[in-house]
Every structure is written in structure tokens, then in C-alpha cells.
Amino acid sequence: MKERKFVLGALIACLVLAAASLAGLAAAKPGKKQAAFKVAWIYPGPHNDGGWSQAHDAGRLAVEKALGGKVQTTYKENVFSNASVPQIVAGLARDGYNMVFATSFGMLELGVNGQLWQKYPKILFEQATGTQVEKNQAEYFGAAEDTIYLSGMAAGAATKKGVIGYVVPYGIPEVVRHINAFTLGAQATHPGAKVKLVWTNAWFSPPKETAAAKALINSGADVIGQNVDSPAAGVYAEKVGVPWVGYDSNAQKFAPKQWLTAAVYDWGKYYVRRVKAAVDGSWKPGFYYGSIKDGFTGLAPYGSKVSAKTKAAIAAKKKLILAGKWNEFCGPVYDQSGKVKIPKGKCLDPNTKAGIDALYSMQWLVKGVVGSVSHVQPPG
């Protein structure tokens, strides 16, 4: 009996000591690891489209590299209609996402989409290419018209006929000002050059982009440019031996012999800065319009068809842009009918509200553009 009591007492003593040890270990543990900040991107096309969406996804990967375990990222791709964005955001909210970057026109603007910031006040929203700024929503884009103008200079130097084809998606102001910048750039190196338009009415549609390039070449264009998201037009241009100017990303590998250059974006510079601010609590809404000067916009490497003379001309113009001494929308600039749209001595300066308002509402085409503005808007 005494032996049983001794064993029981010893067992109780051991349990007490074990409990004390566990309590000590728990007390010695550092504070609970903070959950990763969750960030999502919404793309209008595939994340590996070779163009717009891929450039944004490179920015997402830059965030992962810069912030490591502090963040958890995801993306939703092939969002062809803005009408599906509210459902996507609802799912992200259920999954505990703290921040959403919507990378295409209208995803967080107009109608129901324009009220998502209000419906989900704990989520930080950012939209590319728009203008709606709210207490938890920011807007961002950049002066691609500058680099598109420079890429247009490469196209103008390459054309022999003075006829350049341009594959375009929707007739929104963003695309219209890019058409105009490209045309003015082409005319800088080939006075009197014409730029023919074919509208695909889609951000990403390789079949339509291929058909558009084919139609433009068959109608006399001897250089192809684009403002759409895939390299399909370039693949066709390579096949038939026609020089090509891309857009969004360095897509030289798709047309190694015919590649000229492309206006590109470094979205990562912006994304890393904004996500860092969100993580440390210093994020604020605002409107960002990046430039060549801050490295947000730039030119992709030149192809072998771009001459030293053309490179020098582009470099000289870029130097003026960097110095703030010139932009492509300084008058006189004429529309298709020959009417002065920007008088001599006046510029559409993106550093002013008046300049941004004019750029973000542009619906007229410059002299030399062959075609009209499409009235088809992005779906949704």
C-alpha cells in the first residue's frame, strides 16, 4: 500500500515538473509570428501573354522577391470582362486579401465596379489607367505616350512606303493618345507617314491580332506597330518579313529578325513601393503618372534593323524629354481634318491637372492617321 502511494506521489511530482517545464518553454517563446500581408493582382489576359499582363506579373514577382515572407501574392488572369471583377473581389475578400491591384481600364471604375472600394473598406485598391481616387483606392499609370512616340520614330525610319499598320484594341482615351503619339513619332523620322488602324475590340486576342496584321500588310503597310497585349502581330510580321514595333514587354524573341523596339513599363518599381507602404501602414491614396525620368517607362532593346542614325535621333529626343524641355503633345498639333487641336506654344503637360484631363479624355486623331476611333468599349 505504501509502495503504491509512493509511486502515485512520484508520478504526480513528475507531472507537476513537466507542466512547469512546458509553461516555462511557452513563456520563453517569441511573440506569435505575424500573418503575411496578402496582395492580389487582376489581369485582363494570361499572366504569360508576352505583353501587358506578363509585364504586370513581373511586377508581382518583384514584390515577392523584395518582401519575401512578409507578403503572400496571387493573381487572377483572363479577366476579359469587367463585369466579373466584383465576383473576383468578393472571393479575394473572403480569402482575407488586404490589397488588390486591378490592371486594366474600368476594373474598379464605373457602375458597381466603381463602388467596390466602399463595399470593402478594409481592402486597399489600386487601378491601372483610371482616374477614380477614394480613401482606400489609388490610381496609377505612366507617360507611355513619350516612349510610344520614340518607338514610332523607329517605325518611321523603317518604312519605305510611308505606310505603317497599327493594331489597336478599344477606342478609349488611353489608346487614342497612344495612336497619336506613335503617329507623330513616325512622322518625325519619315515626314508625311501614314498610320493605318485596325481595331480588334479586344485587349488580348491572338487570332484577331494576327488577322489585323495580315490585313494591314495586304493593304500596303510595310511596318507593323501595336497597342494590344500579345505578340501575335509580331509573329506574323516575322513570318512575312515585315518590321515590327511591340508594346508592353520586350518581345524580341517572338520576331528576332524583324523586331525594332517597344515602349515598356517597369511596374515592379511602383508595386514594391506601394506594397511596402501598405505593409508598414504608411499607404495613402493618390494618382501616380510615372515617366522615363523615374524609370517607370522606357524602351526595350533595339533590334538589328534599327540603324545607328535612328538610335541617335531617338536618344536626342529622349534627352529632351528627360530634361522636361519637350513632349509630343506640344503645339501646333493638327487633327485628321487639318484643324489645330493644340495651338503653338501650348502643351498637354501631364504634371498639371489640365494636361492630365486632356490626355485622359482624348478622342481625336492626329493628321496622318487613317481610320476613326472605335466606339466599342471594354466589356462589362
C-alpha positions in Angstrom: 0.0 0.0 0.0 2.8 2.4 1.0 4.6 1.4 -2.3 1.5 2.3 -4.3 1.2 5.7 -2.5 4.9 6.3 -3.2 4.6 5.5 -6.9 1.5 7.7 -7.2 3.2 10.6 -5.4 6.2 10.3 -7.6 4.0 10.3 -10.7 2.2 13.4 -9.6 5.5 15.1 -8.9 6.7 14.3 -12.4 3.5 15.7 -14.0 3.9 18.9 -12.0 7.5 19.3 -13.1 6.6 18.6 -16.7 3.8 21.1 -16.6 6.1 23.7 -15.1 8.7 23.0 -17.9 6.1 23.4 -20.6 4.9 26.6 -19.1 8.5 27.8 -19.0 9.0 27.0 -22.6 5.8 28.7 -23.7 6.8 31.8 -21.8 10.3 31.7 -23.4 8.8 31.6 -27.0 8.9 34.8 -29.0 5.7 36.6 -29.9 3.3 35.0 -32.4 4.5 35.2 -36.0 2.6 37.9 -37.9 0.5 36.7 -40.8 1.7 37.6 -44.3 0.1 40.6 -45.9 -2.0 39.2 -48.8 -1.9 41.0 -52.2 -3.7 40.1 -55.4 -3.5 41.2 -59.0 -6.2 41.0 -61.6 -5.1 40.6 -65.2 -7.1 41.1 -68.4 -5.2 38.3 -70.2 -2.9 35.4 -69.4 -0.1 36.1 -66.9 2.3 34.9 -69.6 0.8 36.7 -72.6 4.1 38.1 -73.7 2.8 41.6 -73.2 0.7 43.7 -70.8 -0.4 41.1 -68.3 3.1 39.5 -68.2 4.7 42.9 -67.5 2.4 43.3 -64.5 3.1 39.8 -63.3 6.8 40.6 -63.5 6.0 43.4 -61.1 4.2 41.0 -58.8 7.2 38.7 -58.7 9.4 41.7 -57.9 7.2 42.3 -54.8 7.7 38.7 -53.7 11.4 39.0 -54.2 11.7 42.3 -52.3 9.4 41.4 -49.4 9.8 37.7 -49.1 7.7 36.1 -46.3 6.1 39.4 -45.4 3.7 39.0 -48.3 1.6 36.4 -49.9 0.6 37.1 -53.5 -1.8 35.7 -56.1 -3.3 36.6 -59.4 -6.5 36.2 -61.3 -6.0 36.0 -65.1 -8.0 36.1 -68.3 -10.5 38.6 -66.8 -11.8 39.5 -70.2 -14.9 41.3 -68.9 -15.0 43.9 -66.1 -18.4 42.5 -65.2 -16.6 39.6 -63.5 -14.5 41.8 -61.3 -17.0 42.2 -58.4 -17.3 38.4 -58.0 -13.5 38.1 -58.1 -13.1 40.8 -55.4 -15.7 39.1 -53.3 -13.7 35.9 -53.4 -10.5 37.7 -52.5 -12.2 39.4 -49.6 -13.4 36.0 -48.2 -9.9 34.7 -48.5 -8.5 37.6 -46.4 -6.7 39.6 -49.1 -5.6 43.0 -47.9 -4.7 44.7 -51.2 -5.9 44.4 -54.8 -4.2 45.7 -57.9 -6.6 45.8 -60.9 -4.5 46.2 -64.0 -6.9 47.3 -66.7 -9.2 50.2 -67.6 -12.6 50.1 -65.8 -12.0 47.2 -63.5 -12.5 49.5 -60.4 -14.5 52.3 -62.1 -18.0 52.9 -63.3 -21.2 51.4 -62.0 -20.9 48.6 -59.5 -17.2 48.3 -60.0 -16.7 51.9 -59.0 -18.3 51.2 -55.6 -16.1 48.2 -54.6 -13.8 50.5 -52.5 -16.9 51.4 -50.5 -18.2 47.8 -50.2 -14.8 46.5 -48.9 -13.4 49.4 -46.8 -10.6 47.2 -45.3 -9.1 46.4 -48.6 -6.6 48.8 -50.3 -7.5 49.0 -54.0 -5.3 50.3 -56.9 -6.2 50.5 -60.5 -4.0 51.0 -63.6 -5.0 53.6 -66.2 -8.0 55.1 -64.4 -8.8 58.4 -62.5 -11.1 57.4 -59.6 -9.3 58.1 -56.3 -11.0 57.3 -53.0 -10.0 56.9 -49.3 -8.9 53.3 -50.0 -8.4 53.4 -53.7 -5.5 54.8 -55.8 -4.8 55.1 -59.5 -1.5 54.6 -61.4 -0.2 54.7 -64.9 2.6 56.4 -66.8 3.5 58.7 -69.7 3.7 55.9 -72.2 3.0 58.4 -74.9 6.6 59.5 -74.6 8.1 56.1 -75.2 5.5 55.2 -77.7 6.5 58.3 -79.6 10.1 57.1 -79.5 9.1 53.7 -80.7 7.1 55.4 -83.5 10.4 57.1 -84.6 11.9 53.6 -85.1 8.8 52.6 -87.1 9.0 55.8 -89.3 12.7 55.2 -90.0 12.0 51.6 -91.1 9.1 52.3 -93.5 9.9 52.7 -97.2 6.4 53.2 -98.4 5.5 55.7 -95.6 2.6 53.4 -94.6 2.6 51.8 -91.2 -0.1 49.5 -89.8 -1.2 49.8 -86.2 -3.2 47.1 -84.4 -5.4 48.6 -81.6 -7.9 47.3 -79.0 -10.6 49.8 -77.8 -11.2 53.4 -78.6 -10.6 54.7 -75.0 -8.6 57.8 -74.5 -5.5 55.8 -73.4 -5.3 54.0 -76.7 -6.2 57.2 -78.7 -3.3 59.2 -77.2 -1.0 56.3 -77.9 -2.1 56.1 -81.6 -1.4 59.9 -81.8 2.0 59.7 -80.1 3.1 56.7 -82.3 2.0 58.6 -85.5 3.8 61.8 -84.5 6.9 59.8 -83.8 6.8 58.0 -87.1 6.4 61.4 -88.9 9.4 62.7 -87.1 11.7 60.3 -88.9 9.5 59.9 -92.1 7.6 63.2 -92.8 4.2 62.5 -94.2 4.0 58.9 -93.0 0.5 57.5 -92.6 -0.6 55.1 -89.9 -3.5 52.8 -90.7 -5.6 51.4 -87.9 -7.3 48.0 -87.5 -9.4 47.6 -84.3 -9.6 44.2 -82.7 -12.0 45.3 -80.0 -10.2 43.1 -77.5 -7.2 43.6 -75.2 -5.9 40.1 -75.8 -6.9 38.0 -78.9 -4.0 36.5 -80.8 -6.3 35.3 -83.7 -7.7 38.8 -84.2 -4.3 40.4 -83.8 -2.8 38.1 -86.5 -5.7 38.8 -88.8 -5.3 42.6 -88.2 -1.6 42.4 -89.1 -2.3 40.4 -92.2 -5.0 42.8 -93.4 -2.7 45.8 -92.8 0.2 44.3 -94.7 -2.1 43.3 -97.5 -3.4 46.9 -97.7 0.1 48.3 -98.2 1.7 48.7 -94.7 5.4 47.7 -94.7 5.9 48.2 -90.9 3.6 47.0 -88.1 3.0 48.5 -84.7 0.6 47.7 -81.9 -1.2 48.7 -78.7 -2.6 45.2 -78.0 -1.4 42.7 -75.5 0.0 39.7 -77.3 3.0 39.3 -79.7 0.8 37.7 -82.3 1.1 40.6 -84.8 4.9 40.3 -84.4 4.9 36.6 -85.0 3.0 37.2 -88.3 5.3 40.1 -89.2 8.3 37.9 -88.7 6.8 35.2 -90.9 6.3 37.6 -93.8 9.5 39.7 -93.3 7.9 43.0 -92.1 9.5 45.1 -89.3 7.5 45.2 -86.1 7.2 47.5 -83.1 5.8 45.8 -80.0 4.2 47.2 -76.8 4.2 46.4 -73.0 7.1 44.0 -72.9 10.4 43.1 -74.6 9.1 40.6 -77.1 12.1 40.4 -79.3 12.2 36.6 -79.1 8.9 36.4 -81.0 10.3 38.2 -84.0 14.1 38.1 -83.8 14.8 39.3 -87.3 12.0 41.9 -87.6 12.0 43.4 -84.1 12.6 47.1 -83.8 11.8 48.0 -80.2 8.8 48.6 -77.9 7.5 51.0 -75.2 7.7 49.1 -72.0 6.8 49.6 -68.3 8.7 48.6 -65.1 5.6 48.0 -62.9 7.7 46.5 -60.2 9.2 49.8 -59.2 5.7 51.0 -58.3 4.4 47.8 -56.9 7.2 47.3 -54.5 7.0 50.8 -53.2 3.2 50.7 -52.7 3.1 47.2 -51.1 5.9 48.2 -48.7 3.8 51.3 -47.7 0.7 49.1 -47.2 2.7 46.7 -45.0 4.1 49.4 -42.8 0.9 51.3 -42.5 2.0 54.4 -44.5 -0.1 53.8 -47.6 -2.1 56.7 -48.9 -4.5 57.1 -51.9 -3.3 59.1 -54.8 -2.7 59.4 -58.5 0.6 58.4 -60.0 1.8 59.1 -63.5 5.2 57.6 -64.0 7.8 58.7 -66.6 11.1 58.0 -68.3 12.7 60.1 -65.7 11.7 57.9 -62.7 12.3 54.7 -64.7 8.7 53.7 -64.8 8.5 53.8 -68.6 11.2 53.0 -71.1 12.2 51.5 -74.4 13.0 47.8 -74.9 16.4 46.9 -76.5 16.7 47.7 -80.3 16.6 45.0 -82.9 19.3 44.7 -85.7 17.1 46.7 -88.2 17.4 49.9 -86.2 20.3 52.0 -87.6 22.8 54.0 -85.6 21.4 57.1 -87.1 17.9 56.3 -85.9 19.2 55.3 -82.4 21.0 58.7 -82.2 17.8 60.6 -83.2 15.8 58.7 -80.6 18.4 59.3 -77.9 18.4 63.1 -78.7 14.6 63.3 -78.3 14.7 61.2 -75.1 17.3 63.6 -73.7 14.9 66.5 -74.3 12.0 64.6 -72.6 14.2 63.8 -69.6 15.1 67.4 -69.3 11.5 68.4 -69.4 12.1 70.6 -72.5 9.8 68.7 -74.9 6.8 66.5 -75.2 4.9 65.1 -78.2 1.8 67.0 -77.4 3.2 70.5 -77.7 1.6 72.6 -80.5 1.0 73.0 -83.2 -0.7 69.6 -83.5 -3.4 69.1 -86.1 -6.2 66.6 -86.2 -7.2 64.4 -89.3 -9.1 67.3 -90.9 -6.2 69.7 -90.5 -7.7 71.6 -87.7 -5.4 72.8 -84.9 -6.1 70.9 -81.8 -3.1 72.0 -79.7 -2.1 75.6 -80.6 1.5 76.7 -80.9 3.0 77.4 -77.5 0.6 75.2 -75.7 1.4 71.7 -74.3 -0.6 68.9 -72.7 1.6 68.8 -69.6 1.0 65.6 -67.5 2.3 67.4 -64.5 -0.8 69.6 -64.5 -4.4 68.8 -63.9 -5.4 70.4 -67.2 -2.8 68.3 -69.0 -4.0 65.0 -67.4 -7.6 65.9 -68.1 -6.9 66.5 -71.8 -4.8 63.3 -72.1 -7.4 61.2 -70.2 -10.3 62.4 -72.4 -8.6 62.4 -75.9 -10.9 61.2 -78.6 -9.5 62.9 -81.7 -6.8 61.5 -84.1 -3.8 63.4 -85.4 -3.2 64.2 -89.1 -1.8 61.2 -90.8 -3.9 58.6 -89.1 -6.0 56.5 -91.5 -9.2 55.3 -89.7 -11.5 56.5 -87.0 -11.9 56.0 -83.3 -13.8 52.8 -82.4 -16.8 53.2 -80.3 -16.6 49.7 -78.8 -15.8 49.9 -75.1 -14.2 47.1 -73.0 -16.9 44.6 -71.9 -18.6 45.0 -68.6 
